[in-house]
Amino acid sequence: MPEQILIVDDEPAILTTLSGVLKDEGYQVETAGNGQEAMRSLARSISPALVLLDIWMPGQDGLEILRKLKEQHPLLTVVIMSGHGSIETAVRAIKLGAYDYIEKPISLEKVVLIVRHAIREQLLETENRTLRAQLERKYRIVGESTAIQRLREQIRKAGPSNSRVLICGENGTGKELVARAIHLQSGRREAPFVEINCAAIPETLIESELFGHERGAFTGANSLKRGRFEIADGGTLFLDEIADMSLPTQAKVLRALQEQVFNRVGGNEQIRVDVRVIAASNKNLSEQIKGGSFREDLFYRLNVIPLQVPPLRERREDIPLLVNHFMEELSGEQGIRPKEVSPEALTALQRYGWPGNVRELRNIVERLMIMCPAYKILAGDIPSFVEGHSKEASVLFDPIGSLREVRNRFEREYILERLQANQYNVQKTAEELQIERTYLYRKMKYLGIEPRGDADADR
């Protein structure tokens, strides 16, 4: 369908001329003789790709109409036209959100060129917004547990700052998702998000990957290469598995953090950058410092805002939401129809300890979607190692830690299991457990179990 253009001018000759030229270019054209008529046209659900707007018209002038247009349709592209042009008027129009300014008498070639460029730029911007929305959906943090809500709140507070963040958590918990969420909530969200897995780069190449190298710096360096710090200038650099970096490289990273200055490998020129660094590790950095494998001064530089990502076993109530999320994601990626998961199968998934955390859960969901022949996934379809661990976990749950920690984990697992069996009917569950309903609510709050508002017996 051709793009629609709305021309607003009080001179019929200009409306006729511009309308004819733009129609010849393949555009669909609407016209309005004044600002009020233009606003009525937009109110009738006309959605033009671009508005050509005259400034000097009877009644409200074009600048006032421009202000109203941008208030009501902030993404609308508007090009101002005027036969009484001045630098001051052009500047005011651009400040109010106009895309460009055309002086009368109008050059038809210039109008066509500006319209073509404006619509092409608008299409690119629309595509960028769509891609950004898809990226945000792909990397969103799924879950409504107390632990995840607390993490989201910490991200919300940390995001707008420029402070460095250190994210700790087990493998597969989603540390990269947290880093991306921080970047997307910062003032750098339009700038690059650059990541590097320090554990995946050989020691001989890590320095070149981080800082780049000059041509001829070493054998095989046939051209200049920009490093991740340089590529991330103005944006965010995510250093994943920071504890796997060697001590000499840690020293150079420390200098880059302190001064925002570095040299490429084999070069003498100082490169200055503005980079926000977010680091992550699955190791206990305090123990790494005691063992002499991690610099204490680098730890304090990175650990301005510490965030801890909870393992999946500590937020089991999020598993149904994660299963649905992965079903939808995999359905879009592979064209597989999402399947229904029985309550018994979900219970088995929630009892499992998930040593591989969310990443392992996604793999299991993908396997079930591909290999399960029926539309509904039953408990018998769950892999045997998950089901076997689930049965064992129902008897003895993670017997590691102090007596209080083990007791709390067991109580949480048992209460969560009974709530799920009773469709989160708190009254019925309290009766089964032979305790008062108010006491069960207090215990759920203490153990971080979220109630379901529509499942209580009082409804």
N, C-alpha and C positions, 0 to 999 in steps of 0.2 A: 504493500500500500504506500502511495507517495506521501512524503512529509507534508504537513499542512502549515501554511504561513498565514498569519493575520496581519493585514496592512491597516494602519490607523492614520488617517490624514483627512483634513477638512477640504482639500482641493480635489474635486472629482477627476480632473485630468491626470493628476499623479496616481490616484487609485487605479484608473483605467490603464495607464501606461505600465506601471509596475506589475499590476495583475497580469497583463498580457505577456510581459517578458518572463515572469516567473512561471506562468503556466506553460510557456514554450520550453522552459527548462525541466518540465516534468513535475512541478510542485502543484499541490492542491491549495488554492488561494481563497481566503475569506477577506472581506473588507469592512471597515467601519469608518463613519464620517466624523466621529468624535470619541472622546475617552469614555463617556457614559455608555455609548453603543458598544464599545469594545468590551467593557466590563460585563455587559449583558450577554454578549456573545460567549465569553468565557464561562459565565454562570449557566449557559445552556449546554454545558459539558463539551464544548469545543476545546480540544487539547492541542493547540498548535505546537509545532517544533520550534517556531521562532515568531517574534512579533517585530514588525517594522513600525516605529512609533514617531510621529511628528511631535515636535515640542510646542510650536506656536499654534494653538487651536482655541476657538471660543470656549468659554466656560473654564473648566479645569485645564491647566496646561499639561504638556507631556511629562514634565518632571514629577508633577503630582500624581499623574496616572502611573508613571513608572514606579513610584514609591508604593502605591497600592498594589500594583501587579506583583512586585517582589515580596510584599507582605503576605499576599494570598497564595502566590505561586512562586516560592523561592527558587525553584529549579528552572523556571522559564527563562529562555534566552531572549533578550530584548536588544534591538539595535535602534538607536536614536537617530532621527533625521531633523535637520533644521536649516531654514534659509537665512537665519539671523545668527549664524554661528559665532562663538567666541571660545577662547581657551577656558574661560571660567565656567561656561555652560557645559563644555565637554567634560571638564574635571568633575563637576557636580553630578553629571549623568553617570560617569564611571563609578564614583563613590556610592551612588544609589544602586549600583548593580548592573548597569548597562554593559553589554558585551563589547559594543563599538559605537562610533559616532560618525555619521555621514552628513556632509554639508550639501546644501542645495545651491545652485542647480545640480541635480543628481546625475552622476555618471552611471548609466545602466550597467556597464561592464563591471564597475566597482561594486555596485549593489549585488550582482550575481556572484562575484568573487567572495564578498563578505558573507553572503548567505550560505554559500557552499562550504566555506571554512567553518562558519559557526555551527552548522548542522553536523558536519563531520566531527567537530570537537565535542559537540553534545552527545553524539553516538558513542564516542570513545569514553566520555565521562560516565554515561549510563552503563556501559560495559564494565568499567572499573568498579562502579558501585555494586553491580551484580556479582562480580568476581569477589569483591571484598565481603559481601554478605555471605557468599558460599564458603569463603575461607573462615569466617567467623562461626558459621554453623558447623563446619568440619572440626574446628578446634575448640568448640565450646565445652565447658566442664559440666558434665551431666551428674545430677544427684540433688537430693533435698535433705540429706542427713544433717545432723547438727555439725558434724566435722566439716562437711563440704560448705555449708552455709557460713561457718566461721572462716574458712579459707577464702570464700568469695568476698567477704567483708574485708579481709586483710588485703586482697588484691585491689579492691576498690580504693582503699586508702593509699596503697603503695603506688598504684598506677600513675597518677598525675605528677608525681615527683620525679626528679632526676637521680635519686639515690640508687646506689647499687643494691642488688637483692641476691641473697644466697638461698637457694631452694634445696632442701634435703628431703630424701624419701627413698624408699626401696625401688628397685628396678620395676618398671611397668606401672608405676602409680600415676604417671601423667605429669612429670615435671616440666616437659616441654610445653604442654597445654597451659600450665600456670605462667610460664615465661611469655608465651604469646598473648595470654589474657592481659598481663601487665603492660605489654607493648601496645596493645589495642586500646587500652584505657589511658594511655599517656599522650602528651602533646607531640610525640614522635610517630604516631600511628601512620602518617602518610609517608614516612621515611622507611628505609629498609629494615627488615628484621633478618639478621644474619646469624646462622648457627654453625657451630663446629663441635663435633664430638671428639674430645681430646683423647679418648681411649681408642678411637678408630684410626688415628693418624700415627704413622711410625715416628719414632723419636727424631730421626734424621730429617723429617719433613715438617714437623709441627711448627717450627719457628718460621719457615717460609710460608706456611699456610696462614699463620697469624699476621705476620708483618710484611709478607711479600719479599721479592728479591729483584736485584738488578740483573740485567743481561750479563752473562759470563761470571756470575757470582760463584758458581760451582759447575761441575760437569753435568750437562743436560739443561742448564739454564740458558736456553737459546733466545729468550726474550724477556722483557720486563714483566713482572707479575705483581699485581696489587694483592695485598693480603686482606684477611677478613676485617681487621681493624679499619683499614682504609675504605673498604667497600661499605662498611656500616656507618660511615661518617654521617652524622646528623640523626642516626637511628639507634637501634639496639643491637648489641652483640651478645649472643647467648653461648656461654662456654659450658657445654655439658660434660659431665664426668671430669670436673676440674682436678680431682685428686690424682688422676692418672697422668698428670703433666709432670715432667722432670723438674728437679730443683733449679737447674740453669734457666729453663724456659720460664719457670715461676718468677724468677728474679726479673726477667725482661718484661713479663706481664705486669709485675708490680710497678715498674718504672712507667710503663704506658698508662697505668691507672692513675698514678700520682701526678704525672705531668701532661697526659694526653698528647704525648710526643713519642715518636719511635723512629728508628732507621730501618729501611729495608735491608735484608741480608745482602752483604756486599756493597752497600751504599753508604755515603756520608751525609746525604741530605736528610735533614730532620723533617719528618712528616707530622703535621699537627692535625688532630682530629677532634671532633666532638661526639663521643660515643658513650651511651649508657650501657654498662656491663651488667648482665644477669648471669650468675653462675649456678651450677647445680652439681650435686654429688649424691651417690648412693652409699657412700662410706661415712663413717664417723670421723669428721675432720679433727676433732680434739685428740682422738687416738692416733691419727696420722701425724699430728704435730708432735705428740709424745714419742712416736717411733722415729721421728726425724725425716719423714718423707714428705711433709708439707710445711711450708713456711708460715710461721705464726703471724708475721707482719702482713702477708698476703691474705690470710684468713680474716684479720681485723679490717683490712681494706674492703673485702668482699661482703663481710657479714654486717652491713649497715642495717638492712632489713631482713631478718631471718624468717623464712617460711618453711613449715613442715607439711608435706603432703601425706595424708593418712593412707595406710595400706587398705586394700579392699576388705580384708577381714574385719576391719574396725568400722566399716560402714556398709554392712551387709544389706541393710534396708534399701540401699541404692541399686542393688543388683537387678530387680525387675525393670527399673528405668533404663539401666545400661543395656540390658538385653534388648528392649524395644528400640533403643537408639541404634544399636549395632545392626539390628534387623533392617531398619530403614536405610541405614548407610550402605550396607552390603547389597540391599535390594537395588539401590540406585547405581552402585558400582558394577554389579555383575548381572543385573537383570533377573535376579531371583526373587520370586514372590515371597514376601514375609510370611512366617508361620506362627501359629498360635502355640504358646507354651503352657502346658497344664500346671495347675498349682503344685502338684507333687514334684514335677520336674524343677520348678522354681525353688521349692523347698530344698531339694537336693543341691542345687547350685548355691543356695545361700548357706548351706551347712559346710561346704567345702572351704578349705583354708586359703586357697588362691595364692600359692607362693609366687606365681608370676603376675599377680595383681590384675589390673584392668586389661593389660595386654593379653594375658592368658585367657581371660573371659572372652575377649573379642575373638580369639582364635577358636575357642570352643563353640561360640555362636555361629561362626562361619562354617565350621565342620558340620554342625547340626543342620544348618540351612541347606547344605549341599548333599549330605549323606542320608539324612532322614527322608524316607520315601513319602511318608504321610504328611498331610497338611498340618496336623497337630503333633507337637513334640511331647512325648510322654516320659515318665521317669525312667522307663526301660531303655530309652534312646540315649540317656546321659552316659558318657564314657564311664567304663567300669572303675577307673582309678578315682574319678570324681565321686561316684556313688559309694565306693568302698570307703573313701576318706570321710564322706558325709555321715555314714552310719557310725563309724568310729568316733567322729567328732561329737555326735549326739550323746555319747556316753562320757567322753572325757575331752574337754575343749581346751586346746593350747595350754598344757600344764607347764608353763614357763613363767617365772617371775615370783613375786612375793605371794603369800597366801591370799592377801586382799585382792591382788590383781587377778589371780587365777579364779577366785570366787566371783569377782565382778564379771569376768569374761564368761564364766559358766552361766551365771544368772542372766546375763544379757542374751546369750544364745538360747537358753531355755524359754525365757519370756517372749523373745521374738518368734520362736517356733510356735508357741501356743497362740500368740496373737495372729499369726498367719493362718493357723489352722481354724481360727474362729473369725476369719475375715476382719480382723482388727476390732472386734466387738470387745471393748474394754470390760464392760460389766460381766459378760459371760466368761471372759478369761480370768477375771478376779475371782469369780465363783469357783472355777476349776482349781485355781491355785489356793483357794480357801484364805483369801486376804481381802481387806477392804478395797473398794474401787479407788478411793482417794490415795491410799497407800501405794497401789499399783501405779497410779499416775506419777506420784513422787519418785518411785523407783525407776519408771521409764525415763523421766527427765534426768535423773542422776546418771543413768546408764547410756543416755544419748539416743533413746528410741523415740522416733517421732510418731505421735498418734495420728490416726486418720480421722478427720472431722466428721465424715459421713458414716462411720461404722459403729458408733456407740449405741448402746441399747436404749439410750434416752431419746433417740430420734422419734 
